[in-house]
Amino acid sequence: MNVNVLILLLVTLVWGTTFPLLKSAAADLGGVEISTFRFLVAAACMSPFLLKATRAAWRDGMLLGALGLASYVTQAYGLQHISSNRSAFLTSLNVLMVPFLGMLFGGAPDRHVLSAGAIACIGIGLLSWEGGGNLAGDGATLLCALAYALYVIVLSQRSARHDSRQLAATQIAVMAVLATIWLLAREAGSPELATLPSRVARHGWTLAYLGAVATAGMLFLQALAQRHVAAGKAAIIYAMEPVFAAGFGWLWLGEMLGMRGAFGGALVIGAIVFSERAGASRAKAA
């Protein structure tokens, strides 16, 4: 298996650990609050690379940062209203959004990518779909999926133009600044602002992990690997995130994973294997 695919699988594994953590933090902190402190920690980690960032890296980092912030905030907001499993499923719909949106950017539809994406979505549905829908939570999470689909497409198109560390650093800095402005504008004069330090302190280690590892570290690896992985294929690999999330939920929280969930996870893995083999066959034929 391609080393860049393995890097993206590592990224999804780490992201899979964040769902139970986000659910826990959402009990005390809102989506904007979680995202703000997550990105401030990540920006501090990546600050050495900001000084060397080029103007082009800042330009593309601003676009990626805006899309990334939209996906993070809407996902965190959605988790205040729906379960982490349901959130994982709805977020995974970006797997199908990416190839269709890619056509708007001049890309040609790839039947193998579409087939693999459909298989992955069915698998995630079996793995994590639950009842108990909520209009606000579902709507916010679908917006998260759309924003992230656009993020994956733009990153695949532009990551090869920049140093991966600079591109990751600039987009994180943009997300941190925008999230901070958003937080202050929303909570200025609110009694919630006075309780914010104590609420953040209760989840200090969680926010440190989300910022340093799941954001700074993984956005760098993502920018590095997607230089060589097409957007549609990357989106299919990212479908492993809820599979890992279910695994960590079973391991850490004692959540049940029945035969239906196991079969769904197997379908997602099968979709990735199918995508890899189809890509290898096309390359060999070429």
Phi and psi in degrees as a GROMACS rama.xvg file:
@    title "Ramachandran Plot"
@    xaxis  label "Phi"
@    yaxis  label "Psi"
@TYPE xy
-56.3198  139.105  ASN-2
-62.5798  -33.9031  VAL-3
-67.553  -33.7948  ASN-4
-65.4867  -41.2773  VAL-5
-63.2519  -38.1174  LEU-6
-63.0919  -44.0693  ILE-7
-67.4612  -32.2159  LEU-8
-65.5304  -38.7618  LEU-9
-62.4469  -40.826  LEU-10
-58.9499  -46.2194  VAL-11
-67.683  -32.2146  THR-12
-62.1647  -47.3695  LEU-13
-64.144  -42.7333  VAL-14
-60.715  -33.563  TRP-15
-61.5347  -27.5533  GLY-16
-74.8652  -14.3831  THR-17
-83.2392  -21.5213  THR-18
-61.3626  -51.2404  PHE-19
-64.5359  -30.9625  PRO-20
-68.5485  -43.2618  LEU-21
-63.8019  -40.0254  LEU-22
-62.2344  -40.7375  LYS-23
-66.3368  -46.3144  SER-24
-66.2228  -30.5935  ALA-25
-67.1145  -12.1712  ALA-26
-69.8092  -26.5389  ALA-27
-117.312  -24.2849  ASP-28
-122.867  143.74  LEU-29
-79.668  170.351  GLY-30
-59.6224  -42.3096  GLY-31
-66.763  -38.7079  VAL-32
-65.8977  -45.7721  GLU-33
-59.5852  -48.3314  ILE-34
-63.1685  -40.6723  SER-35
-59.221  -52.1724  THR-36
-72.9094  -30.1251  PHE-37
-61.2025  -46.2976  ARG-38
-75.6524  -30.623  PHE-39
-64.412  -41.6448  LEU-40
-63.4841  -44.943  VAL-41
-63.7178  -41.2974  ALA-42
-63.2784  -38.792  ALA-43
-62.1876  -38.2967  ALA-44
-67.6823  -35.048  CYS-45
-97.6886  3.71786  MET-46
-57.0057  -33.7302  SER-47
-60.1392  -26.9821  PRO-48
-87.5918  -12.3524  PHE-49
-69.2321  -32.5759  LEU-50
-66.7579  -26.5751  LEU-51
-100.444  -0.228241  LYS-52
-65.8091  137.44  ALA-53
-80.3731  166.668  THR-54
-63.0118  -37.8715  ARG-55
-64.6315  -39.1484  ALA-56
-64.114  -38.3798  ALA-57
-66.0598  -39.5858  TRP-58
-62.4435  -51.3602  ARG-59
-71.3416  -31.6133  ASP-60
-64.0953  -34.2241  GLY-61
-65.0118  -42.7546  MET-62
-66.7823  -47.8611  LEU-63
-64.2935  -37.8308  LEU-64
-63.8504  -41.2524  GLY-65
-64.8364  -43.3256  ALA-66
-66.9523  -42.1407  LEU-67
-63.5032  -42.9724  GLY-68
-62.4667  -42.4651  LEU-69
-59.6778  -40.7502  ALA-70
-70.3216  -41.2735  SER-71
-66.3662  -45.7671  TYR-72
-67.1346  -44.6747  VAL-73
-66.6398  -34.4467  THR-74
-66.4755  -46.1395  GLN-75
-63.5702  -38.4557  ALA-76
-64.4383  -44.2584  TYR-77
-59.579  -35.6639  GLY-78
-67.6599  -13.1768  LEU-79
-76.0743  -14.5684  GLN-80
-122.798  -20.0003  HIS-81
-131.385  167.405  ILE-82
-73.3356  161.266  SER-83
-65.7612  -33.4325  SER-84
-65.8819  -45.3184  ASN-85
-63.4589  -40.3369  ARG-86
-60.411  -42.9979  SER-87
-61.1059  -40.9465  ALA-88
-65.9005  -50.0242  PHE-89
-64.5806  -37.8572  LEU-90
-62.6766  -35.7956  THR-91
-67.2224  -13.0227  SER-92
-63.5959  -12.9746  LEU-93
-61.9979  -19.4643  ASN-94
-59.929  -38.709  VAL-95
-86.188  -28.4749  LEU-96
-66.9494  -37.0909  MET-97
-57.461  -54.1842  VAL-98
-63.0298  -35.3968  PRO-99
-71.6405  -42.4522  PHE-100
-66.2293  -33.83  LEU-101
-58.2076  -30.257  GLY-102
-64.7347  -31.2982  MET-103
-69.0439  -22.499  LEU-104
-96.2131  13.9557  PHE-105
93.897  4.02067  GLY-106
-80.9267  153.777  GLY-107
-94.0021  139.565  ALA-108
-65.3196  138.429  PRO-109
-114.064  114.677  ASP-110
-64.0356  -30.369  ARG-111
-68.4796  -40.9883  HIS-112
-65.786  -42.9364  VAL-113
-63.5386  -41.9813  LEU-114
-64.6138  -45.5337  SER-115
-64.0133  -39.5432  ALA-116
-63.1244  -41.0513  GLY-117
-64.9943  -42.1845  ALA-118
-61.4892  -42.9212  ILE-119
-62.779  -42.4292  ALA-120
-65.7331  -39.3867  CYS-121
-62.4968  -43.2714  ILE-122
-61.2267  -43.5682  GLY-123
-67.1833  -35.1552  ILE-124
-61.7037  -44.2912  GLY-125
-65.5917  -34.9613  LEU-126
-73.0636  -42.2945  LEU-127
-130.709  -3.79795  SER-128
-69.5565  137.766  TRP-129
-135.569  164.354  GLU-130
-79.8856  -167.227  GLY-131
76.9073  46.3704  GLY-132
-67.8906  154.894  GLY-133
-137.185  126.037  ASN-134
-59.49  -46.3664  LEU-135
-65.724  -46.0345  ALA-136
-66.2089  -44.8631  GLY-137
-65.5402  -43.3818  ASP-138
-62.6408  -43.8839  GLY-139
-63.314  -39.511  ALA-140
-72.1452  -32.8595  THR-141
-67.2717  -37.0842  LEU-142
-63.6992  -36.2398  LEU-143
-59.1861  -45.8207  CYS-144
-62.2029  -41.5059  ALA-145
-65.316  -46.8028  LEU-146
-61.4911  -39.5771  ALA-147
-72.532  -33.3684  TYR-148
-60.8672  -43.9865  ALA-149
-64.6106  -37.6035  LEU-150
-60.7336  -46.4633  TYR-151
-61.9502  -41.2851  VAL-152
-64.9758  -48.6437  ILE-153
-64.1119  -40.5081  VAL-154
-63.9125  -42.122  LEU-155
-64.444  -34.0753  SER-156
-75.0375  -31.6398  GLN-157
-117.915  -10.1698  ARG-158
-65.5784  -30.686  SER-159
-68.6845  -14.286  ALA-160
-81.6942  -12.006  ARG-161
-131.55  161.809  HIS-162
-67.2207  129.27  ASP-163
-60.5862  -36.0182  SER-164
-67.6299  -41.1339  ARG-165
-67.8074  -40.6878  GLN-166
-65.7447  -41.6806  LEU-167
-64.6046  -42.2562  ALA-168
-65.174  -43.1158  ALA-169
-67.1339  -42.3803  THR-170
-68.4897  -34.5729  GLN-171
-66.4002  -41.9715  ILE-172
-61.7712  -42.1062  ALA-173
-62.635  -44.1059  VAL-174
-63.1911  -39.6905  MET-175
-64.3555  -44.3511  ALA-176
-65.9496  -48.2098  VAL-177
-63.4146  -41.5156  LEU-178
-65.714  -38.5931  ALA-179
-65.569  -44.4526  THR-180
-60.9788  -43.6791  ILE-181
-60.7715  -45.272  TRP-182
-62.9395  -47.72  LEU-183
-66.2751  -38.5019  LEU-184
-67.3227  -36.5837  ALA-185
-77.1118  -35.815  ARG-186
-108.738  7.51574  GLU-187
-59.437  125.418  ALA-188
78.5731  -2.07482  GLY-189
-85.5457  145.024  SER-190
-63.9061  -20.1961  PRO-191
-64.5308  -29.9482  GLU-192
-65.7092  -34.9602  LEU-193
-68.41  -31.0157  ALA-194
-90.4073  -3.48359  THR-195
-58.9336  -46.6386  LEU-196
-56.3163  -42.8277  PRO-197
-69.6134  -36.8965  SER-198
-68.2093  -38.824  ARG-199
-65.7149  -40.3155  VAL-200
-61.0847  -34.3776  ALA-201
-64.7186  -23.3245  ARG-202
-121.728  30.8779  HIS-203
-58.1343  -47.7477  GLY-204
-67.1195  -36.5223  TRP-205
-62.7054  -46.5439  THR-206
-66.6747  -34.626  LEU-207
-64.3948  -43.1698  ALA-208
-66.4239  -45.2271  TYR-209
-60.465  -38.5927  LEU-210
-78.9188  -52.568  GLY-211
-74.5787  -44.7692  ALA-212
-93.1536  -59.7005  VAL-213
-71.7815  -22.0585  ALA-214
-106.345  -65.1478  THR-215
-61.3258  -52.7974  ALA-216
-64.6342  -44.6526  GLY-217
-76.6891  -32.6133  MET-218
-66.769  -34.4284  LEU-219
-64.751  -48.2517  PHE-220
-63.8843  -36.5652  LEU-221
-64.2369  -46.5478  GLN-222
-63.5893  -34.9222  ALA-223
-67.9867  -47.4401  LEU-224
-77.4074  -34.8507  ALA-225
-74.5113  -1.75412  GLN-226
-63.2372  -24.7616  ARG-227
-123.207  7.78937  HIS-228
-125.553  128.041  VAL-229
-65.1198  154.574  ALA-230
-60.3525  -44.8008  ALA-231
-61.4188  -43.2607  GLY-232
-67.9513  -39.8812  LYS-233
-61.6396  -40.7189  ALA-234
-62.1506  -37.3838  ALA-235
-65.8193  -40.9667  ILE-236
-62.2567  -39.8833  ILE-237
-65.712  -16.2309  TYR-238
-65.2917  -13.0492  ALA-239
-73.1309  -13.4384  MET-240
-56.0569  -51.2551  GLU-241
-67.1358  -25.2353  PRO-242
-64.5866  -47.6895  VAL-243
-64.5836  -37.9172  PHE-244
-60.7877  -42.6893  ALA-245
-64.9241  -39.1227  ALA-246
-63.3024  -44.0497  GLY-247
-70.182  -32.1878  PHE-248
-63.3847  -40.0446  GLY-249
-68.3199  -40.805  TRP-250
-73.6675  -43.9728  LEU-251
-92.2793  -38.8011  TRP-252
-107.327  -3.25115  LEU-253
71.8974  21.2988  GLY-254
-70.2581  145.341  GLU-255
-78.0888  143.891  MET-256
-133.521  98.3705  LEU-257
-81.6949  -171.221  GLY-258
-63.2653  -38.0892  MET-259
-61.9962  -44.5714  ARG-260
-64.3149  -41.2428  GLY-261
-63.6905  -40.47  ALA-262
-65.9587  -39.0911  PHE-263
-62.5141  -43.8717  GLY-264
-61.248  -38.8225  GLY-265
-64.4815  -35.9249  ALA-266
-64.6629  -40.3655  LEU-267
-63.7546  -45.3447  VAL-268
-61.2798  -41.1892  ILE-269
-61.9942  -37.1991  GLY-270
-63.0234  -40.5484  ALA-271
-66.7273  -43.1464  ILE-272
-62.5053  -42.5663  VAL-273
-61.2414  -44.4222  PHE-274
-61.8569  -42.6086  SER-275
-63.6322  -46.1874  GLU-276
-67.7885  -37.9782  ARG-277
-63.5603  -41.1703  ALA-278
-65.4968  -40.071  GLY-279
-65.52  -38.4694  ALA-280
-66.1671  -39.9736  SER-281
-65.3105  -40.7202  ARG-282
-63.7949  -39.7204  ALA-283
-67.1854  -40.6563  LYS-284
-64.9236  -38.896  ALA-285
